[in-house]
Amino acid sequence: MAYKISDACISCGACADQCPVEAIAEGDAHYVIDPDKCISCGSCAEQCPMSAIAEE
């Protein structure tokens, strides 16, 4: 199950720096996770200061 970033994201980029498979990229409104690349490791969710990342 891939992780997803909610609208609570403040686009700080902390999650993208932690992703071991580079599944996170800057989107139009906030960062987004590519579900095809995501390995559901949870590293991004642990780093998010806004708790904006959760499993779908």
FIVO-507370 format. One record per residue (C-alpha): residue in one letter; x, y, z. Coordinates in steps of 0.2 Angstrom, whole numbers, padded with zeros to 4 digits, always signed. Example, Ala and Ser with C-alpha at 12.3 -4.5 7.8 and 13.67 -1.06 7.14 Angstrom:
a+0062-0022+0039
s+0068-0005+0036
***
This chain:
m+0000+0000+0000
a+0008+0016-0006
y+0009+0032+0005
k+0000+0048+0000
i+0003+0066+0004
s-0012+0077+0010
d-0016+0095+0007
a-0008+0098+0025
c+0009+0097+0016
i+0019+0114+0017
s+0031+0109+0003
c+0047+0109+0014
g+0054+0094+0005
a+0060+0084+0021
c+0051+0069+0014
a+0059+0069-0003
d+0076+0069+0005
q+0072+0053+0015
c+0064+0043+0001
p+0076+0029-0004
v+0068+0026-0021
e+0065+0044-0026
a+0046+0042-0027
i+0043+0059-0021
a+0042+0075-0032
e+0036+0092-0031
g+0019+0094-0037
d+0008+0109-0042
a+0001+0112-0025
h+0012+0101-0014
y+0024+0086-0015
v+0017+0070-0022
i+0022+0052-0021
d+0022+0041-0036
p+0013+0025-0031
d+0022+0014-0043
k+0039+0019-0036
c+0034+0019-0017
i+0039+0004-0007
s+0029+0009+0008
c+0044+0010+0019
g+0037+0024+0029
s+0053+0035+0029
c+0044+0050+0022
a+0030+0049+0035
e+0042+0049+0049
q+0051+0065+0043
c+0035+0075+0039
p+0034+0089+0052
m+0015+0092+0047
s+0010+0073+0048
a+0004+0075+0031
i+0009+0058+0025
a-0001+0042+0028
e-0004+0025+0019
e-0019+0026+0007
***
